[in-house]
Amino acid sequence: MGKVLIAGGAGYIGSTVASACLDAGITPVLLDSLVRGRREFTRGRVFYEGDIADGALVDRVFAEHPDISAVVHCAALIVVPESVADPIGYYEANVAKSLAFVGHLHRNGCDRIIFSSSAAVYRAEDGSPVDESSPLAPQSPYARTKAVCEEMFADIAVAGPRVLSLRYFNPVGADPELRTGLQLKRPSHALGVLIQAHEEGRPFPVTGMDYPTRDGTGIRDYVHVWDLAAAHIAAIERFDSVLTGRPESKRSLAVNLGTGSGTTVRELCAAFNEVVSTPLETVDTGRRPGDVAGGYTKSDRAAELLGWTPKLSLADGIRSALDWLPVRDELLKD
């Protein structure tokens, strides 16, 4: 495939996809404003610092790399509480700039976009699995920006670049070679809070015992970030075969990326304790305001169209997240 432009290529997902590209013989060209991305993740890689909405910069990237054959669009703000506090900033960064970006791509003759979407576009309140035909009901400004972008790209795809929207479930872990990983020292997702509780020697609060799941605790679909990266390689390599032959109105498509099986909070804690030497204690507490049972994906479409199924286990993800922590502290000088 020659070269692939990765917008947001200095972030967690984008930098991991870039590593997978290098391993697959594809040259990644990174574009990142470094608002959330890290310069350390761009070392030794082709990198342009700037905004996806900067038309002159995008034109320069394509002028200097005319053999870019596809774009992976990971550039976005992704913190749910922050999106509630600053919806204008989120719509500007995630929607308005994405619209400008796709215009610049179209002008430069780029016809293949792989969009980082999110499972947050689904309601996923009752602990049951969802597939790509499940109703969309995003519950936060962040999630709505992803749903709006998907709809916007679908409209644009009829007459402009074709789009594969990859709806990520819950990424965990790091690149197995530990080239990159989560930028944050203290991530707010469940595994991050688990690790922090374990480091500090305090019990992990299991919030909610009465959800409609097999053990009463919330359920999520944790997918190893390296498996996610492999799905992007498959999407790059199979892009034309997935979207060729579809009617004009189907020049865009959404694909769920998850394990296809859910993990409850209790199961996550048990998997964590299988990896660490000192077991983590838990304490049962009540639901937090706004919490839902969650859900997980059916991965049939990803298997059928991308030939992709996850290869790595939850224990692999937990282990690599723990292995990444000392590397992160050495690599990223906060």
N, C-alpha and C positions, 0 to 999 in steps of 0.2 A: 504493500500500500504506500510505500514511500514515506511521506511525512503526514503527521496529524497535528493540528493545532488544538491545544488544550487550554481553554479559558478557565481561569481559576487553577492553573497548573501548579501553584505553590501551596495549595491547601491540602487537607487530609486525603480526600478522594482523588483530586486531580494529580497530586504528586505520586500516589500509588498507581494510578492508571499510567502515568508517565514511565514509572519503573517497569510495569508490565509491557508497555510498548517497546522499551529498549530491549527487554528480554526476548521479545517476539520479532526483533529486527526491524521495527518501525521507529523512525526518528520523531520524538515528540518536540514540538515547538510550543513553549510555554508563554502564555500571556496572563499577567496577574498584576493587580494594583497594589498588592501587599497590604491591603486594609486588614485582611485576616490571614492571608497566606504568609509564608516565611521565606525570606531570601535564602536561608540555609538549604531549603528544599530544591533550589534551582541550580546549585553548584554543579558544574560540569554538563549542564544542559543548555540548549538554545533558549534564551529567555528575553522577553520584552516586558519591561515594567511599564504599566499604564492601564488605562480604563478600556473596557470592552466597548464603551460608547464613543471612544475617540476614533472617528473615521479615518483621519490621516494616519494614525498609528496602525490600524488594521490594514489600510492600503499598503503601508510600508512592509508589514509582515508578509503579505501576499506577493509584493513586488520582489522581496528578497528570498521568498520561498514559494515560487510558482507551482511547485510539485506537491503542495498541501492538498490532500485528496478528501479529507473529512475534518470535521470539528467536533470535539467533545466539549460541551458547554457546562462546566461545573461552577462558574462564577456566580455566587449568591451569598446573601446573608441568611443564616439558618437558625437563629436562636429564638425560640417561641416567645418567652416572656418579653424579650427585647422588641419583638415585632408588635406585641400588644401595646408597649409603651411608645413605640415610634412607627406606626403604620405607614406614615408618609415616606419615611426613610426607606422602609422595606419595599413599598411599591415602586419607589424611584430606582433603587438598586436592582431589584429582581425583575420587575416588569418593564419599566421605561427603558432601562439600559439594555435589556434583552431585545426589545423591539429595535432599538438603534443598532445593536450588534448584528441582528439577522439581516437588517438592511445593508450593512457594510459587507456582510458575507455574500449576499445576493449580487451586489454590485461587482464583487470580485469573482463571480462565477462559481462560488462554492455551493454545491447542491446536496451535501450530506451533513446533517447535524444530528449528533447524539446528545440528547438533553438529559441532564441530571434532574429527574423529578423525585417525588417522594411518596411513600405509602401514606403520608399524612393527608393526602387528598381523599382518602376513604374515611368513613365515619369510624369503623372498627371499634364499636363500643361494647359488643356483647361476647367477645372472646371467640368468635367464629371465623373461619377462613374467608378470604376475599379473592376474587379473580378480577381480571381486567374489565369485566362487564358489571362488576358490583357498583352500586350507586356511589357517586362522589358526594362527600359532605365535609369539606375541610373545616376544621374547628378553630383555626387561628389565622391572623393576618399572614403569617409566614406560609402556612399551608395553602391559603387562598392564592398567594402569589404564584405558587407552583401550578395550581389548577388553572389560573388565568393564563399563564404562559403556555401550558399545554393547548388550551383552546385557541389562543392567538397563533401558535405555531401551526395548528391544524388548518386554520384559515389560510395562513400564508403558504402552506405546503401545496395548496391547490394550484397556485400560480408561481410559487417560488421554491426555495430549498425544501427538500424532503426531510422529515424529522422522525427519529426513533426516540420516544420518551421512555427512559428507564426509571421505573418507580422503585427506589431503594426502600428496603425495610430497615432494619437496625444494624448498621455496620459496626463491627467490633474488630479489635486486633490491629496488626501492623503488617507492613511488607515483611515477609519471612527473613529477608536479608537485612532488615532494620535500617534500610536507607531512609525511610520516612515513616511517619505515624501521626498520631494526634498531636496537634500543636499545643493544646491546652494541658497545663500541669494538673488541673483538677477538673476534668470534664464532669458535666452534670447528669449524664445518662446513668442508668442503673449500675453498669459494670464499673464506671468511674467512681460512683459513690461507694460501691462494694470495696474497691481497692483502697479507697481513702479510709473507710472504717477499719479495714484489716490493718493498714499501716499504723493507725492511731490506737489500735487495741480496744476498740469499742464495738458493741453489738450493731448489726445492720438492721434498721427498721423495715420490716415487711409491712407495707401500708395497704391494708384491706384484706380481709379474710373471707368475704362473702360474695365474691364475683362468680358468675356462672361458668367457672372453669373446673378442670378435673380436681384441683386441690384448693379452690377458693381464692387463689391469689391471681393477680393480673398476668396476662400472657402477651408475649412479644415474639417477633421472628428475628433472631440474631444471626446475621450472615457475616462471614469473615470478609474483611475488606479486600483480601487478596482474591477471593472468589468473585467479589464484585468487579475487581479489575479485570479478571479473566473474562467476565461477561462483556466488558467493554471491548476487549480484543475481538471476541466473537462478533459483536455488533459491527465493529469496523470491517471485519473480513467478510461478513455476510450481508452487509447493508443493502446492496443492490438486489440480492436474491430475495431478501425479506420484503422489500417494497416494490420491486419490479413486477409488473403484471397486475398490480392492484388498480382499480379504477381511479380516475383523477382525484376523486374525493377521498381516496384512501392512500394518499402519499405520506400520511403520518400514521403512527401506530404507537400504542403504549405497551410496555412489557414489564411485568412485575419481576423483581429480583429479590428473592428470599430463599430460605431453606426449604419451604414447603411444609414445615412443621413448627409448631409454636413451642416456646419454652416459658414455663411459669416462673414467677419470682422464686418460689421454693426450689424449683429445678435449677435455676441459675445459681442460687446459693450452693446447692449440692455439687454442681459442676465446678464451682470455684473452689470448694473445699477438697475436691479430688486433685486439684492442681497445686494448691499451696501446702506447705509443711505444717503450719499451725492453723487448725480449723477456725473458721469465722463463726462467732455466735450471732444469732438473730433474735430479734424481739418483735412480737406481733403487735401492730398498732392499727388504728382506724384508718379509713380512707382519707386521702387529702382532698380538699375542694377541687372539683374539676377533673379528678382522675376517672378513667374508664377502664373496663376490663381489658381492652386492647384486642388484638387479632393477629392473624398471620396469613401468609399467602398460599395460594395454589400456584405452583410453578410450571404448569403444563405448557404454557405458551413459550416460556424461555427455553424449555427443553426441545420443543418442536421446531421453533424458528431459529434459535441461536445454537442449538445443539449443546446447551449449557446446563449443567447441574453442579451444585456446590460439591466441592471435594474435601473441604476442611471442616472439622468439628467445632462445636462450641468450646470444648476444652482447648483446641488449637488456638482459637481466638483469645481466650482468657490468658493462655500461656504467652502468646506473642504480645498482648497488651502489657503484661508484667515485664517481659524481656525488654520492651521498648522504653520503659520508664527511665532507667539509668542512662540509656543512650540519648533519650530526649534531653535530659538535664545536662548532658555533656555537649550535645550539638546545639541546642537552643539556649543562648545566653539571655535569659529574661531580664 
